[in-house]
Amino acid sequence: MSSNDLVISSLNCRGLNCKEKRADVFDSLKANKKSHIYCLQDVHWTAGDLVQIEREWGSDCFISCGSSNSRGVAILFSNNFDYEVEKVVKDNEGNYIVLSLKTYDCKLTLISLYGPNNDNPSFYQKLQDLVSDFDNTHCIIVGDWNLSLNQNLDTSNYLHENNPQSKKVVLEFLNNENLIDVWRVLHPTEKSFTWRQPNPFKQSSLDFSFFRQGFSTR
């Protein structure tokens, strides 16, 4: 296996503190034999849940806790490949977890992210500083950024641009770290939305997967 064979899946859970829902999601993930790593966002797990979560998943899992009704991110590993986690950094609010991961022929910075829902550019500046500090050849950031990058392609029925200062910092961050929006590269003009509000109706793309250029996107 090489870095080009590594398969990473991402899921915005919108709450996994219900045992029944969590069991359904875990069963579905485990049935997916192709993926090696699962990045989860908005899991709503607290410190008191960790032992139970680890027992239910049954393999390595790294979690940044939120509250029982908001935030929380995790990175879960399958036991179907060899890897070494060299470093873990997480915030105290359940907005991100950062791993330095060594697997076969590559060293990788992997981040599961749940961005703040207010205009908070300092959050994304801190994230860029973390990525720079890790200084790995490869970098993958996946999750719910709670902002859109392209007002024309990524939103529908929005009267105003949300979180413009955060967006500015994120675009600079992506450029500085040579990160690309994988889905947009493959679908340069397509409109596809990950969040919808029924009344008043509007929709947007808030979930993104960014890879450092040179990493396979197949």
Backbone torsions as a table, in degrees:
resi	resn	phi	psi	omega
1	MET	NA	139.9	175.7
2	SER	-122.9	178.3	179.6
3	SER	-60.6	-28.7	179.9
4	ASN	-71.0	-13.6	178.6
5	ASP	-96.3	-7.4	-177.0
6	LEU	-71.0	127.2	-178.9
7	VAL	-115.2	122.2	-179.1
8	ILE	-118.7	127.7	178.0
9	SER	-110.3	151.2	180.0
10	SER	-131.1	141.2	-177.4
11	LEU	-142.8	123.8	171.2
12	ASN	-86.9	107.1	-166.1
13	CYS	-83.6	-26.8	-176.1
14	ARG	53.5	43.8	176.9
15	GLY	102.0	119.6	175.2
16	LEU	-131.1	28.1	178.3
17	ASN	-86.4	-8.8	172.5
18	CYS	-80.9	123.3	-174.7
19	LYS	-60.3	-39.9	-177.9
20	GLU	-66.4	-45.7	178.3
21	LYS	-64.1	-41.3	-180.0
22	ARG	-62.3	-41.1	178.6
23	ALA	-62.2	-41.7	178.7
24	ASP	-63.2	-44.0	-179.1
25	VAL	-67.0	-45.6	179.6
26	PHE	-61.6	-41.8	178.2
27	ASP	-61.4	-40.4	179.7
28	SER	-66.5	-41.9	179.5
29	LEU	-65.4	-43.0	-179.1
30	LYS	-67.0	-27.9	178.6
31	ALA	-73.9	-18.7	178.1
32	ASN	-83.6	91.8	-173.8
33	LYS	-74.3	-10.4	-175.7
34	LYS	-81.7	-28.9	-175.3
35	SER	-85.8	146.5	177.8
36	HIS	-104.0	-31.6	-175.7
37	ILE	-136.6	140.9	178.6
38	TYR	-122.7	123.0	176.0
39	CYS	-102.8	122.0	-176.7
40	LEU	-113.8	145.0	177.2
41	GLN	-129.6	154.6	177.0
42	ASP	56.9	50.6	-175.5
43	VAL	-85.5	-20.2	179.5
44	HIS	62.8	37.1	177.6
45	TRP	-97.5	141.4	176.5
46	THR	-110.3	172.6	-179.4
47	ALA	-58.8	-32.1	179.9
48	GLY	-70.2	-13.2	-179.2
49	ASP	-90.8	-12.7	-163.9
50	LEU	-63.0	-44.8	-178.2
51	VAL	-61.3	-43.4	179.6
52	GLN	-65.9	-41.4	179.4
53	ILE	-61.3	-47.2	-179.0
54	GLU	-62.2	-38.0	178.8
55	ARG	-66.3	-43.3	-177.7
56	GLU	-68.7	-38.9	-178.8
57	TRP	-72.8	-45.0	172.7
58	GLY	87.9	-5.2	175.3
59	SER	-133.2	-177.3	-177.4
60	ASP	-60.2	136.6	173.2
61	CYS	-144.7	140.3	-178.7
62	PHE	-122.3	127.8	-167.4
63	ILE	-133.2	136.5	167.9
64	SER	-111.2	113.8	-170.3
65	CYS	-78.2	144.1	169.9
66	GLY	-108.5	-133.0	174.1
67	SER	-113.3	-179.8	-178.5
68	SER	-74.4	-6.8	178.9
69	ASN	-134.3	12.2	177.1
70	SER	-162.7	154.4	172.7
71	ARG	59.7	-160.6	-176.9
72	GLY	92.4	127.2	178.8
73	VAL	-132.4	159.9	-178.2
74	ALA	-152.3	156.4	170.2
75	ILE	-128.2	118.6	-176.6
76	LEU	-111.4	139.2	-178.2
77	PHE	-110.0	142.1	167.1
78	SER	-82.0	164.8	178.5
79	ASN	-102.3	29.5	-175.5
80	ASN	-107.3	16.6	176.4
81	PHE	-158.9	164.0	-178.8
82	ASP	-93.7	135.9	-179.9
83	TYR	-157.7	164.1	174.5
84	GLU	-139.4	122.5	175.7
85	VAL	-88.9	114.5	-173.8
86	GLU	-92.0	-26.0	-175.9
87	LYS	-157.3	143.7	178.2
88	VAL	-132.1	130.1	174.0
89	VAL	-130.1	131.8	177.1
90	LYS	-142.7	153.8	179.6
91	ASP	-87.7	177.7	-177.3
92	ASN	-94.8	0.7	-175.5
93	GLU	-110.6	-3.8	-178.2
94	GLY	78.6	28.4	179.5
95	ASN	-97.5	-24.0	178.0
96	TYR	-157.5	155.8	168.3
97	ILE	-138.7	133.9	-174.9
98	VAL	-121.2	127.6	177.2
99	LEU	-118.2	140.4	164.5
100	SER	-99.9	117.2	-168.2
101	LEU	-122.5	132.9	175.2
102	LYS	-113.6	123.4	178.0
103	THR	-144.8	119.8	179.5
104	TYR	51.6	-110.5	-170.4
105	ASP	-97.9	15.9	-177.6
106	CYS	-145.2	155.2	168.3
107	LYS	-112.4	131.6	-167.5
108	LEU	-132.2	133.6	166.5
109	THR	-92.5	121.2	-177.7
110	LEU	-122.1	129.0	-176.6
111	ILE	-128.5	129.7	167.8
112	SER	-104.1	125.9	-166.5
113	LEU	-128.0	136.9	166.9
114	TYR	-128.5	99.6	-172.2
115	GLY	-71.4	155.3	177.5
116	PRO	-65.2	148.2	-177.8
117	ASN	-91.4	10.5	172.2
118	ASN	-114.0	171.2	-178.3
119	ASP	-79.8	96.9	-170.1
120	ASN	-128.8	73.3	-176.5
121	PRO	-60.8	-28.9	-179.2
122	SER	-64.4	-29.6	176.8
123	PHE	-60.7	-46.3	-177.2
124	TYR	-75.2	-28.5	174.1
125	GLN	-66.1	-40.4	177.1
126	LYS	-63.6	-38.5	178.5
127	LEU	-62.7	-42.9	177.6
128	GLN	-61.8	-40.6	178.2
129	ASP	-61.2	-39.1	178.0
130	LEU	-63.4	-46.0	179.9
131	VAL	-60.8	-42.6	178.9
132	SER	-63.5	-38.8	-179.9
133	ASP	-65.7	-36.1	-179.3
134	PHE	-68.7	-39.1	170.7
135	ASP	55.6	41.3	174.0
136	ASN	-90.6	156.0	-179.1
137	THR	-61.7	-44.3	-177.0
138	HIS	-106.8	148.4	178.5
139	CYS	-145.6	133.2	175.8
140	ILE	-132.5	127.9	177.0
141	ILE	-125.3	121.8	-178.4
142	VAL	-129.4	151.3	174.3
143	GLY	143.9	-164.7	-178.7
144	ASP	-97.8	109.8	-176.1
145	TRP	-88.0	-11.6	-178.6
146	ASN	55.5	33.2	171.4
147	LEU	-158.0	163.1	177.7
148	SER	-114.1	147.6	-175.9
149	LEU	-90.5	-31.6	-176.7
150	ASN	-129.4	111.4	-174.8
151	GLN	-61.0	-34.4	-177.9
152	ASN	-76.1	-42.3	-175.2
153	LEU	-90.5	-27.8	-170.0
154	ASP	-104.4	0.4	179.8
155	THR	-137.5	158.1	175.9
156	SER	-144.2	129.2	178.5
157	ASN	67.2	26.7	173.1
158	TYR	-89.5	131.7	177.2
159	LEU	-81.2	-31.3	-177.6
160	HIS	-137.3	158.0	176.2
161	GLU	-78.5	127.6	179.8
162	ASN	-83.1	141.8	171.8
163	ASN	50.3	54.4	-175.1
164	PRO	-64.7	-34.5	-179.9
165	GLN	-70.3	-39.0	175.4
166	SER	-63.4	-43.8	178.9
167	LYS	-57.7	-43.3	180.0
168	LYS	-59.6	-44.9	179.8
169	VAL	-65.9	-40.9	-179.9
170	VAL	-62.6	-44.4	179.5
171	LEU	-62.4	-39.4	175.8
172	GLU	-65.8	-41.3	178.1
173	PHE	-58.3	-49.3	-178.9
174	LEU	-61.1	-41.4	179.6
175	ASN	-67.2	-44.1	-177.9
176	ASN	-65.3	-35.7	-176.8
177	GLU	-97.8	6.5	176.5
178	ASN	59.4	43.4	-179.0
179	LEU	-102.3	141.3	-179.3
180	ILE	-122.5	150.4	174.1
181	ASP	-79.5	104.8	-171.5
182	VAL	-59.7	-47.4	-177.5
183	TRP	-63.2	-41.2	-178.1
184	ARG	-67.8	-32.6	175.9
185	VAL	-62.3	-40.6	-178.8
186	LEU	-79.8	-23.4	-177.5
187	HIS	-134.3	73.6	-168.4
188	PRO	-65.1	-25.6	-176.8
189	THR	-122.3	0.9	-174.8
190	GLU	-79.1	143.3	173.4
191	LYS	-101.3	124.0	178.1
192	SER	-148.2	133.1	-169.2
193	PHE	-118.3	145.1	-178.8
194	THR	-109.1	-5.3	-179.9
195	TRP	-141.7	138.6	179.4
196	ARG	-137.6	144.4	172.9
197	GLN	-122.5	125.6	-173.5
198	PRO	-74.5	-34.9	-172.0
199	ASN	-147.5	110.0	-6.0
200	PRO	-70.8	145.8	-172.6
201	PHE	-69.2	126.3	169.5
202	LYS	-156.6	160.1	-177.2
203	GLN	-150.7	157.8	-177.3
204	SER	-159.5	163.4	170.7
205	SER	-98.8	115.4	-179.4
206	LEU	-116.5	-14.9	-175.8
207	ASP	-102.9	128.4	-176.3
208	PHE	-138.3	153.6	171.5
209	SER	-121.9	116.9	-179.3
210	PHE	-110.6	127.4	177.5
211	PHE	-116.3	145.1	170.3
212	ARG	-69.4	136.1	-177.7
213	GLN	-58.3	140.1	-176.5
214	GLY	107.0	-18.5	175.8
215	PHE	-87.7	139.4	-177.2
216	SER	-61.3	139.8	179.0
217	THR	-117.1	19.1	-177.3
218	ARG	-75.7	NA	NA
